[in-house]
Structure formats: C-alpha cells, structure tokens
Amino acid sequence: MADYDVVIIGGGPGGYNAAIRAGQLGLKAACVEMRGTLGGTCLNVGCIPSKALLHASELYEMARKDFASLGIIAEAKLDLPAMMTQKGQSVDTLTKGIEFLFRKNKVDWIKGAGRLAGPGVVEVEGEGGVTTLKTKAVVLATGSEPSPLPGVEVDQGRIVDSTGALSLPEVPKRLVVIGAGVIGLELGSVWRRLGAEVTVVEFLDRITPSLDAETAKTLQRALTKQGMTFELGVKVTGAKVKKAGVTLSVEPAAGGEARTLEADYVLLAIGRRPVTRGLGLETVGVKTDARGFIETDHFATSAPGVYAIGDVTHGPMLAHKAEDEAVACIETLAGHAGHVNYGVIPNVIYTYPEVATVGATEEELKAQGIAYKSGKFPFTANSRAKVNHEAEGFVKVLADAATDRILGVHMIGPSVSEMIGEYCVAMEFGAASEDVARTCHPHPTRSEALRQAAMGVEGWTMQA
C-alpha cells in the first residue's frame, strides 16, 4: 500500500492541475487516470482538438471566400486526412507536456480506473490488476460525458457525439446537429465551413439559452447568414440508421404533427452529465443531487477527507473553472487560503464571430431587480475590425447604476475570446466602468471597442 497526502481521481484540467499544484506545494500526490493520455476530455477529445479544427476550417473558408477581395489569388483544396493529422499532432504534444509537468513536480500517474474503497483508501484497477492507495485526502475530478437522448443511440458511426464529430471520415453532405448549445454550434461550424449543409435542431425556442439574449440573437443571425439552418422549438423523438444515413423523427416541442429529417450524419450535443458511476461514492457516504452532481461545501463533500472539483460538481462545465477549483482546493488542503470567484468565470463560444461573456446578463439583472446602466459599441465603428473586414458584432458593458461597478460584459465579434480577460481582471478588482473608460488602449486595435463600450455607460463614446 502506497501512502499519499492526496490522491486525485481524474486526469483532466481539474485533476492534472490539482496534482501539479499539490506537487508544487510539497504534497505527495498521485493522479489516477484510466485514459491512455493525460488531459481528460478537454485536451484529448474536447476543447483542444475542436479548436484545432475550428482554426483550420476557418482558414480554409477564408481562403475560398475572402482572399480574392483582399487581392490574394489562391486556390484552396481540402485535405481532410491532413487536417485531422495536424489536429492529432497538437493534442499529442500537449498531453506529453502534462506528463513532463508530472515528472517535474514528482506526481505519480497511476494508470487505471479509480474508486473509493473506504475512508482514505483508493483502489485502482489497471492492466496489472488492482492497486490499493492509502491517502490522507481524495479529490474527485472525474469530469463529465455527453448526455444521452432516448431514441437516438450514439454509435460513433452515423450518429456521433462530440468525440465522434471530431473524426468524421468524410465531409457530410447533410449534417443534423441536435442541440443549439456551445458544442453543437462549434462543431456544426467546422463541418459547415468544410462544405456540409448543417441543420441545428433545438428543443427550446432560442439558441444558447444561458447567453445574454441580444448576444444570442446576433449569433444566430450571423450563423444563419453563413448558411446554417435552425429549427427551434423542435423535439427529436427517434432516429433510424440506414446504410447511407439517418432518418430523424421530429415534432414541435409544444405538440403537433410529426415529420422526418434526413441526414448523412447526426451529431447529438444536448449537454453533458457528471461521471460518477463506479466511483464507490456509497462506500464513504458521498452525497449527490438528483442529477448526479456531487454536493460540496468549499470543495468538501459529505464524506470526511473527500473533495470534488470540476464538471462532477455544481457550476459551469468549463475547463478553466475546473482549473481554478483545482488550485483553490489543493491550496486549502495545504493550509493556504484557496478561493474561486464564481462571479468572474468567463464563457466563450469559438464560432465565427466568437462570443465571450463574463458576469450577469441583462435578463438576470432585471430578474434580481438590480438597477444597471449599459454601454454598447459596435465593431463596425472599430478601425481595426473595419480594415480587417471583421466588423460583425459588438461589446456591451453592464454596470451598477449607483456604484458604476461592472456587473457583466457580453461580446460578439472578432477575437473576443482573447479580449474578455481584460474585463475579468477589472471585475476581479471590483473596477467601475469608468476605470476601463479612462484606461488608454492602443490604436488601431479591436481592444479599443472594450474601452468605447465602457465609455458608453456614461454616454461619452468618442467614435461613431
């Protein structure tokens, strides 16, 4: 039996960051991961490979449609196998980087499936049998998996989830995406750019329901203009796989006449659920809610010495949220003051245009009865966006009407994923919109839109 200060079950963004931070703080740590590589869903079959395909497909479409207007004559041809190869190479490099950090910080990677076998005991079932680890603390970081839909069975052939959609063997002529959330829109965008006719079917009457409503409408309008079709308020009731495609049965969510949709491939992307099966939670009394999420209080579960972070517990299912919780949890275990500000967790959709948000939406502020002021600045009035022919979208800043403290920021436009961090820092320091409005930004840059939107809160925007 090996003795550890902390054993982390799960090697995704939450798990590997927890393990590395533990090693940095001098704790003897082990990370249990059953996948053949570290990095979890995000690095292996999620955030990273999807961004590799989004980037490559965006360049492909740009070369086909936009180069000529810029005075560049080029002929773009798709080599799908090569595109998939470069995606895999990027993932491989990054997973090896985590292995290096484990060695550097003296973290043991225990390969296999881990489960709680009793207080302070973790059993790992691997290729060599069962290994028993004795530990002072356990951190559960097992992440999430795609949610199923009755009547639509994922076979990773004609009907795929987010993992299968990253490795389709061909560009579909017709792709139906079930679910108008972040994953469905991003992966749908990849295949539309590469030549597929993409139809998005959504049970609700709008896309991206957690987004600021104005931002969501702008995104839908942009994606529709690019060729994506949306069927909102529609329920999928079944799917039949044929040799050359799939027939989906659909009907209005509010009730009505059923009909069918034909597709070469179907992507099921209706959300994700926590992975807790087989963890042995019952052996030590770890409580979950009705949806399977582990209940926590400052990362501590109902079982002494057992903690949970990331997608397996409450909060947004985002890699950077898991990373923040990982560091805070381990620092708390080491006697430091670990903390996560859940009001400043940014969210990004990597479509084109990109969407980046942080803090409260207008709808949330109105529901809470909070008086606020807003400033908005369009990228059509931003010099850099204009000359780059990327002028779609806007930046919107919401500030407390009495104190001017920034309460929320919502952006849609070029490179906003790289700019939302400025407002995250501002909100972390409790900044007012005037603080950003009076901070000099370089010209000409897209980031000037951040300042101009803040200036707009008090009505002194300087550009038309």
N, C-alpha and C positions, 0 to 999 in steps of 0.2 A: 504493500500500500504506500503510495506517494503522498507526502504532506505538502499542502499548498496554503498560502494565505488566501488566495481567491482562485476559483475555477469558473471560467466563463463558458457557457454553452451557446455556441453560435459564433461563426467567424465572419459575419457581415460587418457593415460600418459601425454598428453599435458594439459588437463583440470584439473586433480586432482593435478598435480604438480603446476600449476598456482594457484589453490585455496589454497594449503598448503603454498606456498611461500607468498601469499597475507596475510594469517593469521599470518605468522611469522613476517611480516613487519608491523603488526598492522592495516592492512586494514580490513574493514568489508566486508567479502566475502561470496558469495553463489555460489554453483555449481549445475547446472541443469542437471540431468541425467535421461533419461527415462528407462534405463535398471534396472532390479531389484537389481543389484550389481554394485559397482564402479569398475573402472579399464578398461572400454572400451573393444574394440575388442581384444587388445593385451593380457590383463590378462584373459579375460573370454573365448574367442574362437580364440586366435591367438598365439602370441609369447610363452606364458607360457604353456598352455596345449600341444602345439605341441612339446615343448622341453621335457615335461614330457614323451610323447610317444616316442620321439627320443631316450631319455636316456634308457627307459625300453626296447625298441626294440633292441637297440644296445647291451645291456647286454644279452638279450635272444639269439641273433645271436652269440655273443661271447661264451656263454656257449655251444651252439650247435656245433660251428665250431672250436673254438680256444683253449678251455680249455685243451683238450687232449694233444695238442702239448706242453703245459706248465706243463704237469704232473698232471693235475687235472682231475679226472674221475667223471663226473656228468651227470645226465640225466635231460635235460631241457624240460618242458612241458608248453605250452601256456595256460594261464587262461585269456582270453580276458576280461571278465567282471571285474575281479580283477584289471587288468591293467587300465581299464577305471575308476574304482573306485578310485584308488590312484591318478590318474590324477585330478579327480574332487575334492578330498580332498585337494590337493595342491592349486588348484585355490581358493577354499573356504577360506583357511587360509589366503591367500594373500589379497583377497578382504576385509576380515574383518580387516586386518591390515590397509588398507586405511581408512576405517570407523573410526578406532581408531585415526588416524592422523588428520582426520577432527575434531573430538571432541577435541583433544588436542590443536588444533590451532584455535578453535572457528569458524570453517567453517560450514555454513548451507548447508545441502544437500536437495535441492528441487527436489522431485521426480516427473518426468513428462517430456513431450516434450516441449522444449522452443522455442520461436520465437520472433523476433524483432517486436514490435508493434508500434514503433515510437522512436524518439530520447530519449535515456535514459530510455526506457520502455521495459521490457521483460515480455511476457505472458507465463505462464506455464500451460499446460493442463495435469492434473493428475486425479487420481481416484476421488478426491473430487471436481472436476470442474476446473475452470480457476483461477489461482492466478496471480496477477499483481505485478511485482517487479520494483521499481524505483531505478536507479543506475547512478553513475557518468560515469562508463565505462563498456563496454561489451567486453568479449573475446570469440570469436568463436573458438571452439575446437571440432568440431563435427566429425572429422576423415574421414575415407573412408570406402568403401564397395566393394565387389567383382564386377569386370566389367562383364557385360553380353556378350554373343556371340549369334548373330542371328542364329536361327535354332537349338540351344542347350539350352533347357529350364531346369533350375535347379529346381528339385522337392524335393531335400533333401532325395530322396529315392534311385533310381538307378543313377541319375545324381546329384552330390553334388558339392558344392563349398567348400572353405577351412573350413567352420564351420561344414558342414556335414561330411567331411572327417575325422574329429577328433572323430567321434562317430559311425562309421560303425558297424552294428550289427554282422558282421562276417568278416573273412579274405577273400577277394575276390580271386577267382582262377585267374581271369584276371582283371586287373585294367588299364584303359587308362587314362593318365593324359594329358590334353590339356594345353600346356604352359610349357616351359622349363625355367621358372624363379625360384626365390628363393622358393616360396611357393610350387610350383609343385614338385620341386626336394626334398624338405624336407619331405613333406607328402608322396610322392611316395616312398621315402626311408623307411619310417616307415612300410608301408604295404608290401614292398618287403622283408624286414627283417622278417616279420611275416609269409611270405610264398606266397605272391601274385606274379604272373607274371605281371610285370609293363612295359607298353609301354608309352613312352613320345612322344607326337606329338607336333611339334613346327613349326610355320609359317616361321620363319627365318631360315637361313642356319647354325645357331650355337646356343648353349645354353647360358644362362645368358649374353645377349648382352652388358650389361654395364661393365662386368668384363674385366680385362686385358686378352687379347686373349690367351696368353700362359697358364695362370692360368685356363681359361675356358676349354681349350683343355685337360689339365691334369685332371680336374674334370670329364669331360665326359669320358675319358679313364678309370678312376677309377670306376665310376658308371657302365660303361658297363661291366667291369671285374666282378663286383658284381652281374651282371645278369639283369640290367636294359637295355631295348631296346629303341633306339632313332630313331624317324622318323622326320628328319629335312627337312625344305623347303616343308612342307605339310600343306594344308589348310583343316580345318573341315567345311563342308558345311551343315551338318544336323545330327540329332540324332533321332532314333526311340526307344522308351522304350517298351520292351516286359516284360512278366511276370518274366522271369528269367534273364534278362539282357538288354543290349543296343546295337543297331547296329548304328555305326557311318559311315557317308558318308564322304570320304576324297578324295582329289585330289592334284596334285602337285601345289605348290603356284605359280609357273611360268606358269601354264597351262598344261593340259594333261589329261590322262584317269582317270576317277573316279573309286573308289573301296570302299570296306567296311571293317570296323574293328569290331570285336565282343568283347564285354566286359561284365563282371558281373556288374561292376560299372564304372562310368566315373567321374573324378574329373576335373572340369573346373577351371583353375587357370591362366588366361591370364593377370592378373593385377588387379588394384584397381582404383576406381574413388572417387572423393570427395563427401561427403554428404552435400548437401546444400538445397535440396528440403524441402519446408515447413519452412524454417528459417525466412521468411519475409524479405529477403535482400532488396527487392524493396521498402519496406516501409521507409527505411532511405537512399537508394541510394548506397548500397554496390555493387561494380562492380566485375564481374567475367570474366575470359577469355573464349575463345571458347570451352575449355574442362571442364569448370565449376569450375576451381580453383579460389579462391578469390585473387584478386590483393592486394598486400600490399607493403608498404614502411616502413621498420623497424617496422613491425608488424601492422602498422596503415593501415586501409582500406580507401577507398574513402569517407566513412561516418565519420564525427567527433565523437570521443568517442567510435568507434567500432574497434576492433583489431581482428586479426586472426592468429592462430598458428597451427602447425602440418600438418597432411595429407590434410587438407582442403585448404591449400595454397601451393605455389610452393616449390620445393626441394624434397629430397629423402623421401619416405614414411617409416620412421623409428621411432620407439618409442623414442629412445634416442635423435633424432633430435627434436622431439616434446617437450621432457622434457627440453632440452636446451633453446628452444624458449619460453617455458612457464616461466622459471625463468627470462630470459632476458626481456621478455615483462612486467612482473609484476614489476621487479626492475625499469624499465623505468617509469612505471606509478607511482611508489613510489618516483621518483626523483633521483634514482640511475643510474649508468652507465651500463645498461644491454647490453650484446653483445654476438653474436654467431659467431664463426669462421667456416664458411661453408666449408672451405678447409680441416678441420680436423674432419669430420664426418665419423667414421668407418662403414664398412658394413660387415656383417657376414652371411655365409650360413652354417647351422648346419647339413650338411650331414656328411658322413664319407668317405674320410677325410673332415675336416672342411675347409672353406675358410674364410679368413679375409683380408680386404683391407682398405687402407686409402690413400687419396690424388689422384694424377693423375696417369693414366695408360700410358704405353709406346705409345699407339696409340694417346692419347690426346696430349702428349708432342710433338710427331712428327707433328701432325696436326697444333700445335701452333708454330712450328719452334723453340722450345726450345732445346738447346743442353744439353744432360744429359749423365751421366755415370751410370752404373748399376753393382750391385754385387749380386750374387746368391749363395745360399748354400743349398744343398740337405739334407733332413732328413736321407738319407741312410748313411751319414757321421757323424750323430749326435749319440753319445754314448747312451744316454738315450732312444732315439727313437728306436735305433737298438736293445737294450736288451729287450725293451718292445714289440718288433715285430710290431712297428707302424712307419715304416720308409718311408712311401709314402709321396711325396710332397717336397716342398722347400720354402725358404724365399727369396724374391727378393726386393732389395732396389734400388730406383732411386734417384739420386742426381744431382743437378745443376752442369754442367761441369765446370763452372767458380767459383762458390762460395762454392760448396760442400753441400749446404743446401738440406735437404731431401725434395723431391717433392712428392714421393709416395712410398708405401710399399704394396707388394702383397704376401700373404702367403697361402699355401695349405698344410695341414698336421695335425698332432695330436695336439689337444688343442690350436690351433692358435687363437681361439676366446678369450682365456684368456691372450694371449700374445700381441695382436695388441695394447692394451692400452699403452704399453711402447713407441711405436712409435708415438702414438697420443700425449703423453706428450712431447716427443722430438720435434715433429713438432710444437706444440703449443709454445714452447720456441725458435723456429727458429734454432734448432740444425743442425749441419752438420753431415754427415755420420761418420766422424772421431770421433765425440763426443761419438757415440754409440760404435764404434770400439775400443775406448780406455777406455770403462767402463767395469770393471770386472764383469763377470757373474758367478754364481755358477756352479760347475761341480760335477756330470754329470746331466745336465738338458736340456730339449728341448730348453729353452731360449737361450742357447749358440748359436743356429742357427741364432738368431737375430743379435748377435754380429759378427758372422762369415760372414754373408751376408754383413754387413756394412764394415767389413774389406776387403771384396771382391771388393768394389767400387774402392779402390786404389790398388787392386791386392796383398794383403798380408794375404789372408786366411791361417790359421795355421793348418787346418785339411784336410785330404784327401777327 
